[in-house]
Structure formats: C-alpha cells, structure tokens
Amino acid sequence: MRAISICLLLLYYQQVLSAPAGPIGTFLQTNAIGFPVIHDAQTWIFDPDVAQRRRKQFIELNGDKGEKLIERFGLGIDGYEDERLRQQRIRDEGHLGGLNALQP
C-alpha cells in the first residue's frame, strides 16, 4: 500500500513539474531564468591558426586586400561577367584606382 501511494505521488509531481507554469511562471522563466535549452553546454571545434594557414590562398585568389573579390561581386552571375568586366575597365581607364579625386 505504501509503495502504491509513493508511486502515485511521484506521478502527480511529475505532472505538476511538466505542466505549464502559468503567466507569472512563464514570465520569470523567459526573462530571469531563461529556457533550459539556453543553459545546455555546447562544444565548438575552433582552430585559431586556420587564418594564418589560409592567408596565402586568400591573397592568391582575391588579392591582398580583397580587391579582386570586390571586383567579382560587381560582375554579377548572369553569364555576362566578361562583358561587364570589359565595360568597367574602359570606364576606369586613366583613373587612379577608379577614383577621380586621387588624380594628380
């Protein structure tokens, strides 16, 4: 008899703990405590030296400061990249880096 009453109490407490906390409980949980998923421990694989190893590859592909990368952004992806690049080179002919303000 005693074991049955303990089992019933445990089932009751399990239902009480899993039931919604109501507006005040929800407010406290979201603002003060936070949802349990926020407190889960996470591991991240992080290598701080990867940038040093990939620097040479980035410079070869995109230029020292990314100037080739910026140029490729302006060319688009619709199949007319070569034509657009030719027009931009004609437009920038005689300009120092494409800027009029820096011309002597």
DOTIGU-939268 format. One record per atom (N, C-alpha, C): residue number from 1; atom name; x, y, z. Coordinates in nm, 3 decimals, always signed. Layout:
BEGIN
PT	NUM	CA	X	Y	Z
...
This chain:
BEGIN
PT	1	N	+0.082	-0.120	+0.000
PT	1	CA	+0.000	+0.000	+0.000
PT	1	C	+0.086	+0.126	+0.000
PT	2	N	+0.190	+0.122	+0.081
PT	2	CA	+0.277	+0.238	+0.092
PT	2	C	+0.350	+0.262	-0.042
PT	3	N	+0.391	+0.156	-0.111
PT	3	CA	+0.462	+0.169	-0.239
PT	3	C	+0.370	+0.227	-0.345
PT	4	N	+0.244	+0.189	-0.341
PT	4	CA	+0.147	+0.242	-0.439
PT	4	C	+0.127	+0.391	-0.417
PT	5	N	+0.118	+0.433	-0.292
PT	5	CA	+0.098	+0.576	-0.264
PT	5	C	+0.221	+0.657	-0.305
PT	6	N	+0.340	+0.601	-0.288
PT	6	CA	+0.462	+0.671	-0.330
PT	6	C	+0.465	+0.684	-0.482
PT	7	N	+0.427	+0.579	-0.552
PT	7	CA	+0.422	+0.584	-0.699
PT	7	C	+0.321	+0.688	-0.747
PT	8	N	+0.206	+0.693	-0.682
PT	8	CA	+0.105	+0.792	-0.720
PT	8	C	+0.155	+0.933	-0.693
PT	9	N	+0.224	+0.954	-0.581
PT	9	CA	+0.280	+1.086	-0.551
PT	9	C	+0.384	+1.126	-0.656
PT	10	N	+0.470	+1.032	-0.693
PT	10	CA	+0.571	+1.062	-0.795
PT	10	C	+0.507	+1.097	-0.928
PT	11	N	+0.405	+1.025	-0.969
PT	11	CA	+0.334	+1.057	-1.092
PT	11	C	+0.268	+1.194	-1.085
PT	12	N	+0.211	+1.227	-0.970
PT	12	CA	+0.148	+1.358	-0.952
PT	12	C	+0.252	+1.469	-0.964
PT	13	N	+0.366	+1.454	-0.896
PT	13	CA	+0.470	+1.557	-0.902
PT	13	C	+0.530	+1.570	-1.041
PT	14	N	+0.539	+1.457	-1.113
PT	14	CA	+0.589	+1.463	-1.250
PT	14	C	+0.493	+1.543	-1.338
PT	15	N	+0.364	+1.525	-1.318
PT	15	CA	+0.266	+1.600	-1.396
PT	15	C	+0.268	+1.748	-1.357
PT	16	N	+0.287	+1.777	-1.230
PT	16	CA	+0.291	+1.916	-1.185
PT	16	C	+0.414	+1.986	-1.241
PT	17	N	+0.529	+1.918	-1.240
PT	17	CA	+0.651	+1.981	-1.290
PT	17	C	+0.650	+2.001	-1.441
PT	18	N	+0.582	+1.911	-1.514
PT	18	CA	+0.580	+1.924	-1.658
PT	18	C	+0.467	+2.014	-1.708
PT	19	N	+0.376	+2.052	-1.621
PT	19	CA	+0.265	+2.138	-1.660
PT	19	C	+0.314	+2.280	-1.683
PT	20	N	+0.246	+2.357	-1.768
PT	20	CA	+0.284	+2.497	-1.789
PT	20	C	+0.280	+2.574	-1.658
PT	21	N	+0.368	+2.670	-1.644
PT	21	CA	+0.383	+2.743	-1.518
PT	21	C	+0.283	+2.856	-1.503
PT	22	N	+0.206	+2.886	-1.602
PT	22	CA	+0.114	+2.998	-1.594
PT	22	C	+0.182	+3.125	-1.638
PT	23	N	+0.110	+3.237	-1.639
PT	23	CA	+0.169	+3.361	-1.692
PT	23	C	+0.286	+3.413	-1.608
PT	24	N	+0.277	+3.405	-1.476
PT	24	CA	+0.385	+3.456	-1.392
PT	24	C	+0.508	+3.366	-1.404
PT	25	N	+0.485	+3.235	-1.400
PT	25	CA	+0.597	+3.143	-1.413
PT	25	C	+0.665	+3.154	-1.548
PT	26	N	+0.587	+3.168	-1.653
PT	26	CA	+0.642	+3.183	-1.787
PT	26	C	+0.722	+3.313	-1.798
PT	27	N	+0.669	+3.420	-1.740
PT	27	CA	+0.740	+3.549	-1.742
PT	27	C	+0.874	+3.537	-1.672
PT	28	N	+0.875	+3.473	-1.554
PT	28	CA	+1.001	+3.457	-1.482
PT	28	C	+1.098	+3.369	-1.560
PT	29	N	+1.046	+3.263	-1.619
PT	29	CA	+1.135	+3.172	-1.691
PT	29	C	+1.196	+3.240	-1.813
PT	30	N	+1.118	+3.315	-1.888
PT	30	CA	+1.171	+3.376	-2.010
PT	30	C	+1.258	+3.497	-1.981
PT	31	N	+1.233	+3.571	-1.875
PT	31	CA	+1.307	+3.694	-1.850
PT	31	C	+1.418	+3.681	-1.748
PT	32	N	+1.400	+3.601	-1.645
PT	32	CA	+1.500	+3.593	-1.540
PT	32	C	+1.587	+3.468	-1.552
PT	33	N	+1.526	+3.356	-1.573
PT	33	CA	+1.600	+3.229	-1.571
PT	33	C	+1.641	+3.188	-1.711
PT	34	N	+1.552	+3.198	-1.805
PT	34	CA	+1.579	+3.155	-1.941
PT	34	C	+1.533	+3.013	-1.963
PT	35	N	+1.509	+2.978	-2.087
PT	35	CA	+1.467	+2.843	-2.119
PT	35	C	+1.582	+2.746	-2.097
PT	36	N	+1.553	+2.621	-2.065
PT	36	CA	+1.659	+2.524	-2.037
PT	36	C	+1.756	+2.504	-2.154
PT	37	N	+1.709	+2.520	-2.277
PT	37	CA	+1.799	+2.500	-2.391
PT	37	C	+1.912	+2.603	-2.391
PT	38	N	+1.891	+2.718	-2.331
PT	38	CA	+1.995	+2.821	-2.324
PT	38	C	+2.110	+2.776	-2.234
PT	39	N	+2.080	+2.697	-2.134
PT	39	CA	+2.181	+2.658	-2.037
PT	39	C	+2.252	+2.528	-2.072
PT	40	N	+2.221	+2.469	-2.187
PT	40	CA	+2.288	+2.347	-2.229
PT	40	C	+2.433	+2.378	-2.267
PT	41	N	+2.522	+2.288	-2.228
PT	41	CA	+2.664	+2.305	-2.263
PT	41	C	+2.684	+2.267	-2.409
PT	42	N	+2.764	+2.346	-2.479
PT	42	CA	+2.794	+2.319	-2.619
PT	42	C	+2.944	+2.319	-2.639
PT	43	N	+2.988	+2.241	-2.734
PT	43	CA	+3.130	+2.240	-2.768
PT	43	C	+3.145	+2.286	-2.912
PT	44	N	+3.247	+2.366	-2.936
PT	44	CA	+3.274	+2.418	-3.070
PT	44	C	+3.416	+2.380	-3.106
PT	45	N	+3.434	+2.325	-3.225
PT	45	CA	+3.568	+2.295	-3.274
PT	45	C	+3.623	+2.425	-3.334
PT	46	N	+3.729	+2.475	-3.275
PT	46	CA	+3.782	+2.605	-3.313
PT	46	C	+3.933	+2.595	-3.327
PT	47	N	+3.984	+2.640	-3.438
PT	47	CA	+4.127	+2.642	-3.463
PT	47	C	+4.169	+2.787	-3.486
PT	48	N	+4.237	+2.849	-3.390
PT	48	CA	+4.272	+2.991	-3.407
PT	48	C	+4.380	+3.015	-3.511
PT	49	N	+4.451	+2.912	-3.555
PT	49	CA	+4.560	+2.930	-3.651
PT	49	C	+4.519	+2.907	-3.795
PT	50	N	+4.392	+2.879	-3.820
PT	50	CA	+4.349	+2.849	-3.956
PT	50	C	+4.363	+2.972	-4.047
PT	51	N	+4.346	+3.091	-3.993
PT	51	CA	+4.358	+3.212	-4.076
PT	51	C	+4.500	+3.230	-4.125
PT	52	N	+4.597	+3.202	-4.041
PT	52	CA	+4.737	+3.214	-4.084
PT	52	C	+4.769	+3.115	-4.195
PT	53	N	+4.713	+2.995	-4.185
PT	53	CA	+4.741	+2.893	-4.286
PT	53	C	+4.671	+2.924	-4.418
PT	54	N	+4.555	+2.987	-4.415
PT	54	CA	+4.479	+3.012	-4.537
PT	54	C	+4.505	+3.150	-4.597
PT	55	N	+4.588	+3.231	-4.534
PT	55	CA	+4.615	+3.367	-4.580
PT	55	C	+4.672	+3.369	-4.722
PT	56	N	+4.770	+3.283	-4.748
PT	56	CA	+4.833	+3.280	-4.880
PT	56	C	+4.732	+3.244	-4.988
PT	57	N	+4.646	+3.147	-4.961
PT	57	CA	+4.544	+3.107	-5.057
PT	57	C	+4.446	+3.222	-5.083
PT	58	N	+4.406	+3.295	-4.979
PT	58	CA	+4.314	+3.408	-4.996
PT	58	C	+4.377	+3.516	-5.082
PT	59	N	+4.504	+3.547	-5.056
PT	59	CA	+4.571	+3.653	-5.132
PT	59	C	+4.583	+3.615	-5.279
PT	60	N	+4.615	+3.488	-5.308
PT	60	CA	+4.626	+3.445	-5.447
PT	60	C	+4.492	+3.452	-5.519
PT	61	N	+4.385	+3.418	-5.449
PT	61	CA	+4.254	+3.414	-5.511
PT	61	C	+4.188	+3.551	-5.519
PT	62	N	+4.199	+3.634	-5.413
PT	62	CA	+4.122	+3.757	-5.403
PT	62	C	+4.204	+3.885	-5.398
PT	63	N	+4.334	+3.877	-5.404
PT	63	CA	+4.417	+3.996	-5.394
PT	63	C	+4.451	+4.025	-5.249
PT	64	N	+4.548	+4.115	-5.228
PT	64	CA	+4.599	+4.141	-5.093
PT	64	C	+4.491	+4.193	-4.999
PT	65	N	+4.413	+4.286	-5.042
PT	65	CA	+4.306	+4.344	-4.958
PT	65	C	+4.167	+4.303	-5.007
PT	66	N	+4.160	+4.203	-5.092
PT	66	CA	+4.031	+4.156	-5.142
PT	66	C	+3.980	+4.236	-5.261
PT	67	N	+4.068	+4.307	-5.331
PT	67	CA	+4.021	+4.390	-5.442
PT	67	C	+3.965	+4.306	-5.557
PT	68	N	+4.022	+4.188	-5.581
PT	68	CA	+3.966	+4.101	-5.686
PT	68	C	+3.829	+4.047	-5.645
PT	69	N	+3.813	+4.021	-5.518
PT	69	CA	+3.685	+3.973	-5.466
PT	69	C	+3.577	+4.079	-5.484
PT	70	N	+3.610	+4.203	-5.451
PT	70	CA	+3.514	+4.313	-5.467
PT	70	C	+3.481	+4.333	-5.614
PT	71	N	+3.581	+4.319	-5.700
PT	71	CA	+3.556	+4.332	-5.843
PT	71	C	+3.462	+4.222	-5.893
PT	72	N	+3.481	+4.100	-5.845
PT	72	CA	+3.394	+3.989	-5.886
PT	72	C	+3.252	+4.009	-5.837
PT	73	N	+3.233	+4.070	-5.721
PT	73	CA	+3.097	+4.099	-5.673
PT	73	C	+3.023	+4.189	-5.770
PT	74	N	+3.094	+4.285	-5.829
PT	74	CA	+3.032	+4.378	-5.920
PT	74	C	+3.005	+4.323	-6.058
PT	75	N	+3.058	+4.205	-6.089
PT	75	CA	+3.040	+4.149	-6.223
PT	75	C	+2.910	+4.072	-6.238
PT	76	N	+2.850	+4.027	-6.131
PT	76	CA	+2.725	+3.953	-6.139
PT	76	C	+2.747	+3.806	-6.169
PT	77	N	+2.634	+3.732	-6.178
PT	77	CA	+2.642	+3.588	-6.201
PT	77	C	+2.549	+3.544	-6.314
PT	78	N	+2.517	+3.633	-6.405
PT	78	CA	+2.419	+3.603	-6.510
PT	78	C	+2.482	+3.560	-6.642
PT	79	N	+2.613	+3.537	-6.644
PT	79	CA	+2.677	+3.493	-6.767
PT	79	C	+2.740	+3.604	-6.848
PT	80	N	+2.724	+3.729	-6.810
PT	80	CA	+2.780	+3.843	-6.881
PT	80	C	+2.898	+3.904	-6.806
PT	81	N	+2.970	+3.822	-6.727
PT	81	CA	+3.079	+3.874	-6.644
PT	81	C	+3.190	+3.934	-6.728
PT	82	N	+3.228	+3.865	-6.837
PT	82	CA	+3.339	+3.914	-6.919
PT	82	C	+3.305	+4.047	-6.985
PT	83	N	+3.183	+4.059	-7.037
PT	83	CA	+3.141	+4.184	-7.100
PT	83	C	+3.138	+4.299	-6.998
PT	84	N	+3.085	+4.270	-6.879
PT	84	CA	+3.079	+4.372	-6.775
PT	84	C	+3.218	+4.414	-6.730
PT	85	N	+3.310	+4.318	-6.719
PT	85	CA	+3.447	+4.350	-6.679
PT	85	C	+3.513	+4.439	-6.783
PT	86	N	+3.491	+4.410	-6.911
PT	86	CA	+3.547	+4.493	-7.018
PT	86	C	+3.491	+4.636	-7.010
PT	87	N	+3.360	+4.650	-6.987
PT	87	CA	+3.299	+4.784	-6.975
PT	87	C	+3.355	+4.859	-6.855
PT	88	N	+3.375	+4.789	-6.743
PT	88	CA	+3.429	+4.856	-6.625
PT	88	C	+3.573	+4.900	-6.647
PT	89	N	+3.651	+4.819	-6.717
PT	89	CA	+3.792	+4.856	-6.744
PT	89	C	+3.797	+4.977	-6.837
PT	90	N	+3.707	+4.984	-6.936
PT	90	CA	+3.700	+5.102	-7.024
PT	90	C	+3.660	+5.224	-6.943
PT	91	N	+3.561	+5.208	-6.857
PT	91	CA	+3.514	+5.319	-6.773
PT	91	C	+3.624	+5.373	-6.683
PT	92	N	+3.707	+5.283	-6.628
PT	92	CA	+3.808	+5.323	-6.529
PT	92	C	+3.943	+5.358	-6.593
PT	93	N	+3.950	+5.358	-6.723
PT	93	CA	+4.075	+5.391	-6.793
PT	93	C	+4.121	+5.531	-6.755
PT	94	N	+4.245	+5.543	-6.712
PT	94	CA	+4.301	+5.674	-6.678
PT	94	C	+4.269	+5.720	-6.538
PT	95	N	+4.194	+5.646	-6.464
PT	95	CA	+4.162	+5.682	-6.326
PT	95	C	+4.257	+5.608	-6.232
PT	96	N	+4.292	+5.671	-6.125
PT	96	CA	+4.378	+5.609	-6.025
PT	96	C	+4.291	+5.525	-5.933
PT	97	N	+4.287	+5.395	-5.955
PT	97	CA	+4.204	+5.308	-5.873
PT	97	C	+4.056	+5.332	-5.895
PT	98	N	+4.019	+5.394	-6.006
PT	98	CA	+3.879	+5.421	-6.033
PT	98	C	+3.827	+5.547	-5.969
PT	99	N	+3.913	+5.625	-5.903
PT	99	CA	+3.868	+5.746	-5.833
PT	99	C	+3.922	+5.870	-5.900
PT	100	N	+3.835	+5.966	-5.926
PT	100	CA	+3.879	+6.092	-5.985
PT	100	C	+3.946	+6.181	-5.882
PT	101	N	+3.907	+6.171	-5.756
PT	101	CA	+3.958	+6.261	-5.652
PT	101	C	+4.106	+6.241	-5.628
PT	102	N	+4.161	+6.124	-5.660
PT	102	CA	+4.302	+6.097	-5.633
PT	102	C	+4.392	+6.124	-5.752
PT	103	N	+4.336	+6.172	-5.861
PT	103	CA	+4.419	+6.203	-5.978
PT	103	C	+4.502	+6.325	-5.951
PT	104	N	+4.627	+6.325	-6.000
PT	104	CA	+4.712	+6.444	-5.979
PT	104	C	+4.669	+6.563	-6.063
